[in-house]
Amino acid sequence: MTGTDTPALSTGRSTPSLEANERVPLLTPNILETGGYSASAAATSTRQPKNESTRKKIKQRFAYYVPSTYWLPNYSFSSFGGDFLAGATVACVLIPQSISYATSLAKLSPVAGLASAAVPGIIYALLGSSRQLNVAPEAALSLLVGQAVAAELNEQPHSYPNDPAVLSVAVATIITFQVGVFSFLLGIFRLGFIDVVLSRALLRGFVTAIAVVIMVEQLIPMLGLVELAKQHHLDTTIDKMVFLLEYAIPNGHEKTASIAFTALAILIVIRLTKAELRARFKWNWVYFIPEVLIVVVASTALSEMFKWNEDGVAILGTIPLAEHAWIGFPLKPTNLRFMKSTTSLSVLIAVVGFLDSIVAAKQNGARFGYSISPNRELVALGAGNLVGSFVPGLLPAFGSITRSRLNADFGGRTQMASLVCSTLVILATFFLLPALEYLPKCVLGSVISLVVWSLLAEAPHDLAFYFKMGAWIDLALMSLTFILTLAWNVEVGVTCSVIISLLLVVRRSSKTRISILGHIPGTDRWKPVNENPDAEEAQEGVLIIRIRESLDFANTAQLKERLRRIELYGLDKAHPSEEPRRSQATKLVFHMLDVESIDASATQIFYELLETYKARGVGLFVTHLRPQPREYFEKSGIFELLGPKAFHENVAAAMGFIDTIR
């Protein structure tokens, strides 16, 4: 299923946002008022029009801020098949992944990983504004929790001599609680604009460095060197690299290594084969094959059959579910002692997790034609982590680009898919987890390495793009972030990245200055309609936008949402829950005389913006294009995307061409 599938979007099961293919108000009385209008209700409405209007506005606001109160009562069970399939597919990937993240990265129980994949997802499904976002533990954030746990164990090794798991649970619990508080407060105070703080180059440098850090971490258990590594007290990634170079060959456990790398090879081969079959033969059904779950189950069965644990292969072991307290209080004295030392890390996790989530949410919003509210996303993600912190040892949970894309591809059209996924994860906790006693821990490292392989596979594309565009500043920032994260630690790398981004944001404007142009009757002049009373907008469906400044990664990040808002509401202030005041544009003209320059990241975003409008069938035209933007448009492929007839010398020429094709 692709992003052009529109029939599923016309059913009444979405959050109250305007679909790209809808021309009717979403929040109409016959939807919000059960049973319609009775005669008595009409009489009351006549006597008390103000009260009725207030009540309607309150319902609109409530449906806007708590989307589940809108889509759940109006859910169409005809879409349950797609949601169930999507939820089950994501669960097949998420169950082994969450176990791997908890045990291999965060030093926690597998139960904690599965609980992290279930509880926050349920809360987000009720409050989130994205219909496809899947909320669960992430590899990078789980690694950060694991590093915090390791630091506390190294600092006070004698505090928990018999049960270091108690310390791990305490640290993870207080981190998750603080992440929930910070995320929730950022949303309440409407600070969702932080998604423009980090440029794509910085994020790519950070993600690539994290992938390398995780790979180095996982090579130790995959080679059977865990006990030897503990004796050397390795602190930095560089230390671990040196350790691997020195001890991998002479001290590695042969059987463990062969199992781990065979599992990884099988996972990669299956994934590449699936992609090839889908591309060459259009066999979309191959994506139903859950290779991760198959490898985990098969390796567990083989381990039990051939008693690999007796040959020195570390296994998951018995996991007593009864000992894991499902209800706890995060602010217990045993947890509070770690609050001060983990506060900065919690802020970092909250920001990085949100950035990853909002990118995934906006991608699906653009694909299916609905808007995303960063502030509501922060509140929903914060609430999910806050509630989750009452399950001791829970990992911070945020949205994933990969899982959310998988969710959408398999038919997920509402958050019912997340509810299905969480339900299946809970069932797996009680019925599947006990059967994984003989699962080799090195296979969990292979599962994580597959995620790392996917992350690293994306880096060459961005490097090639920035090199092609001659974006040396972006390349320098990406490299600096990568080196700092790898050489020191994740906190140093991200902190430096944020500081650099903030300096760039301060130097540039974070909000593109835009105006709507109208025609001055009797002349060939076009002026902003909000500045000239005589200016009249063009014929209905034609929107002329003047961008009044140069474009960069900071002020272009919100361009898509700003244009969408102007298209529906104009330049006047309006709450997103209100009904649209304008019809959707069928022709869009960009007046770019004031755009003297545009950077590589902004060009990439602008390309995606034009792709979105073109997919909607909107006619696109560009006028007054200056030399530097023209050069970047040619390099990035925008000229090929729009065609030569889309570019005109001025607005009058563009409008004349539009008149000839109407």
C-alpha positions, -999 to +999 in steps of 0.1 A: +000+000+000+014+034-009+009+070+001-015+075-028-041+052-013-069+077-006-100+056+000-089+047+035-085+083+043-121+092+036-135+072+065-143+089+098-114+076+118-088+103+117-077+130+140-094+163+133-070+175+106-077+183+070-069+155+045-052+164+013-082+150-007-110+164+014-129+196+007-154+194+035-150+205+072-138+178+094-154+189+126-190+194+116-220+192+140-233+160+126-200+143+135-195+158+170-232+158+180-245+123+185-280+118+172-280+151+152-302+181+161-336+176+177-364+202+177-358+210+213-321+213+207-328+237+178-350+258+200-324+258+228-298+268+202-321+297+191-325+309+227-289+305+236-268+308+205-237+319+225-239+289+248-242+266+218-213+282+201-192+279+232-201+243+237-192+235+201-159+253+205-151+233+236-158+201+218-136+212+189-107+220+213-111+188+232-111+167+201-080+186+189-060+181+221-072+145+228-075+130+193-087+096+205-120+112+216-126+120+180-114+090+160-123+062+185-161+069+186-161+073+148-138+044+141-148+024+110-142-013+115-138-017+078-103-004+084-095-028+112-080-053+089-053-030+077-046-016+113-044-052+127-020-063+099+002-033+105+001-037+143+010-074+140+038-068+115+054-040+137+050-063+168+070-090+150+099-066+146+094-048+179+094-078+202+129-091+195+142-055+191+129-044+225+144-075+242+177-067+225+177-030+234+169-038+271+194-066+276+223-056+253+222-018+254+205-007+286+216-036+309+180-043+320+156-072+320+139-084+288+106-077+306+115-041+309+122-039+272+088-054+263+070-032+288+087-002+272+073-014+238+037-016+252+028+010+278+040+043+263+026+032+229-009+029+244-008+064+260+005+079+228-023+063+208-048+082+229-031+116+227-008+117+197-015+137+165+002+113+142-019+083+129+011+061+120+038+069+145+049+038+165+063+047+200+087+022+216+124+020+228+151+033+204+186+019+200+204+052+206+184+062+236+186+027+251+224+030+247+224+063+266+205+047+295+229+018+295+259+041+296+243+059+326+238+026+343+274+016+337+287+049+350+267+045+382+280+009+387+316+021+381+312+050+405+297+029+434+306-007+427+301-018+463+266-003+468+248-032+450+273-061+452+248-089+451+221-074+429+233-047+404+200-051+386+184-031+414+206-001+405+199-006+368+161-005+374+165+026+397+185+045+371+163+036+342+132+045+362+143+080+372+156+087+337+123+078+321+104+098+347+125+129+340+123+124+302+085+123+306+084+155+327+107+174+304+089+164+272+055+171+287+065+206+299+081+214+266+048+207+249+027+226+276+049+257+272+046+254+234+083+248+227+078+224+199+098+247+176+129+230+189+126+206+159+143+234+139+173+236+162+193+208+147+201+208+110+199+176+090+237+175+087+241+176+124+215+149+130+231+127+104+265+131+120+250+122+154+230+092+141+260+078+122+283+082+153+257+065+174+255+036+149+292+031+151+292+033+190+264+007+191+282-016+166+314-015+187+294-022+218+277-052+202+309-067+188+320-075+224+291-100+232+290-112+196+327-123+200+321-137+234+343-112+252+319-098+278+337-112+309+371-101+296+358-066+288+346-062+324+381-069+337+395-040+316+370-014+327+365+002+292+351+037+293+351+052+259+343+039+224+380+043+214+390+021+244+366-006+232+379-004+196+415-008+209+403-037+231+386-055+201+417-051+179+439-066+207+417-094+219+392-103+192+412-130+175+432-146+203+405-145+229+372-146+210+348-175+216+346-194+183+311-208+187+296-176+200+311-156+171+301-181+145+265-181+158+263-143+160+278-135+125+258-163+108+226-149+123+236-114+111+244-126+076+211-144+074+192-113+085+210-091+060+206-115+031+168-119+038+163-082+040+182-075+008+164-104-010+130-090+001+139-056-012+151-071-045+120-092-050+098-063-043+116-040-067+120-065-095+088-086-093+065-063-073+061-090-047+049-068-019+039-099+001+076-106+009+075-078+034+052-099+055+082-122+063+094-113+099+131-122+094+141-110+129+114-130+147+123-161+125+160-159+134+153-154+171+129-184+173+151-206+151+183-198+171+165-205+204+153-239+191+187-248+179+203-236+211+180-258+232+184-288+209+222-288+208+228-274+243+249-245+231+250-231+267+271-261+277+297-251+251+301-216+267+275-197+247+257-172+269+219-176+268+190-154+280+182-177+309+150-180+330+132-147+334+108-148+364+079-125+355+066-125+391+097-107+403+091-077+380+069-052+398+046-037+372+034-009+394+059+013+412+065+049+422+094+066+403+102+091+431+112+065+457+143+074+478+163+046+460+155+063+427+158+099+438+195+095+446+202+092+409+182+122+398+209+148+400+234+128+380+210+119+353+191+152+347+213+165+319+211+131+302+173+130+305+171+164+288+193+151+260+172+120+256+140+141+256+153+164+228+169+137+207+139+114+210+115+142+201+135+152+170+135+116+157+097+113+165+087+146+148+106+137+116+088+103+115+054+120+123+059+147+096+069+122+070+037+103+074+016+135+078+030+147+044+024+112+029-013+110+039-021+147+038-027+157+074-009+182+097+013+174+127+014+196+159+049+195+175+035+207+208+009+181+210+035+155+200+056+166+230+027+163+254+017+129+241+053+115+242+058+130+276+026+115+290+036+081+276+070+082+293+055+096+325+029+068+328+056+043+317+079+054+346+055+037+370+067+004+356+101+001+372+130-001+348+111+011+318+131+026+289+123+060+274+101+054+244+098+076+213+088+073+176+108+055+150+111+065+113+115+028+103+088+013+123+063+041+115+071+037+078+065-001+081+033+006+100+020+028+071+032+004+044+012-025+059-021-005+061-019+013+094-043+043+091-051+051+127-035+046+161-056+014+164-025-003+148-004+009+178-031-005+203-030-038+185+009-038+185+010-031+223-016-058+230+005-084+211+037-073+229+019-077+263+008-112+253+043-120+241+056-109+276+036-136+293+035-164+267+065-160+244+092-147+267+094-178+289+100-199+258+131-179+250+152-192+278+178-207+255+180-177+232+218-169+227+226-134+238+249-130+208+219-133+185+204-103+203+236-085+193+230-095+157+195-081+158+208-047+170+236-049+144+209-052+117+195-019+130+229-003+129+234-016+093+202+002+083+214+034+100+248+033+083+233+026+049+216+060+049+248+080+055+264+077+020+232+092+004+234+124+026+272+126+021+268+124-017+240+150-016+260+176+004+291+170-018+270+173-049+256+206-037+289+219-025+275+223+010+308+224+028+294+239+060+269+211+062+296+186+056+319+202+082+291+202+108+282+166+101+319+156+105+324+176+136+293+160+153+304+125+143+340+130+156+330+146+189+303+119+196+328+091+187+359+105+204+343+117+237+307+106+243+272+111+231+264+140+255+295+160+243+287+154+207+250+164+209+257+193+232+282+208+208+258+202+179+230+220+198+252+250+206+263+253+169+227+250+157+215+276+182+242+300+169+230+294+134+194+299+144+203+332+162+221+344+131+193+336+108+156+339+111+136+308+122+105+318+104+102+325+067+086+358+059+057+351+035+030+372+019+000+366-004+002+387-036-029+403-052-034+422-085-038+460-085-067+466-109-058+485-141-021+479-137+004+450-141+016+452-105+011+426-078+013+436-042+008+419-008-030+418+000-024+425+037-005+457+029-025+471-001-063+474+003-066+477-035-048+444-042-072+416-052-063+379-051-062+360-084-090+337-094-102+311-069-078+282-065-047+302-075-024+312-047+005+336-052+031+334-025+060+358-021+090+345-001+106+376+013+140+364+025+168+339+017+161+303+027+182+281+050+176+249+070+162+269+100+135+290+083+126+264+057+118+236+082+084+252+089+077+263+054+055+233+046+033+238+076+031+276+071+020+272+035-006+247+045-019+270+071-020+300+047-037+279+021-065+270+045-068+301+067-050+329+049-028+353+069-053+360+096-049+343+130-068+311+134-068+281+157-059+248+140-092+232+152-113+258+134-129+250+100-109+261+069-117+295+056-104+290+021-106+264-005-074+244-013-052+258-040-051+241-074-023+264-087+006+277-066+030+305-078+062+312-059+075+348-062+112+344-053+127+378-061+137+383-025+153+348-022+189+358-029+204+325-016+193+290-005+214+264+012+216+226+005+193+216+034+167+242+024+169+230-012+162+194+000+132+205+021+119+227-008+122+197-032+101+175-008+076+204-004+072+206-042+069+168-044+041+168-019+021+195-038+027+177-071+014+145-056-018+164-047-021+175-084-014+212-076+001+232-105+034+247-095+051+278-109+082+298-100+090+334-109+119+359-104+144+331-097+178+345-089+211+329-101+222+311-069+188+295-062+186+286-099+219+268-097+208+248-067+174+240-082+192+226-112+217+206-092+190+191-069+166+181-097+138+206-090+139+218-127+134+182-138+106+177-112+086+208-124+096+210-160+107+241-180+071+255-184+069+260-146+095+288-146+086+324-156+102+358-156+075+374-135+040+369-120+022+384-150+038+359-173+030+330-150-007+341-147-009+345-185+003+309-189-021+297-163-050+314-182-040+295-213-043+261-196-074+267-176 
